[in-house]
Amino acid sequence: MNERKADILIVDDTPANLRMLGGMLAKQGYKSRPVPSGILALKAVESEPPDLILLDINMPGMNGYEVCEKLKADERFRDIPVIFISALGETEDKLRAFSAGGVDYVGKPFQFAEVEARISTHLRLRFLQRELERHNDHLADLVAEQVKEISEAQQATIFAIAKVAEARDFDTGAHLQRVRRYCRALATRLKERNAFPGRFGGPFI
């Protein structure tokens, strides 16, 4: 997927910020979806998971930290990168943002060039992660297929060896029966000719 066609969810309770970020992203070729609250953000993610989220912190009802924590608690959405954009500039605010699961933090007022650079970086990382996951899944399928083929080959080999052993047992048994008949016939003829007097006194079985 081309990162320029990525779907970006913008979450901010200030309409002006939504319009500004949405317009700037659209000019760069991104698909942007603006929502004005944390509650609506969670519904938007549930409806259609975005490729990245730009998330404000101070919002009524549910702040950005809570939104991010809820997303990261859901295995379906925990890998979506979240970039916080906030006027809060204290170190504690940034640490809490990262602790909640954010991948980056941009302070307000911001330069869009910085925002776009960070978006591009995290989208590229996300897409590379997806490619790696697909590659790993493909490798897992190949390994499973190879194991299956080896197992089938082993079973076929064991079956073939068993059939050979069975055939050899049958041939050996038939050979012994033939040898036994030949010996009996030979002994009978020798007895009839009295070739070895006293050696063939009883009946032959």
Protein Blocks (a to p, Z undefined) as FASTA:
>chain_A
ZZklpccddddfbfklmmmmmmmmmmnopacdddfbfklmmmmmmmoccfbdcddfbdgh
iafklmmmmmmmpmklmmpccddddfbfbfklmmmmmmnopabdcdddddfklmmmmmmm
mmmmmmmmmmmmmmmmmmmmmmmmmmmmmmmmmmmmmmmmmmmmmmmmmmmmmmmmmmmm
mmmmmmmmmmmnomaghklmbccZZ
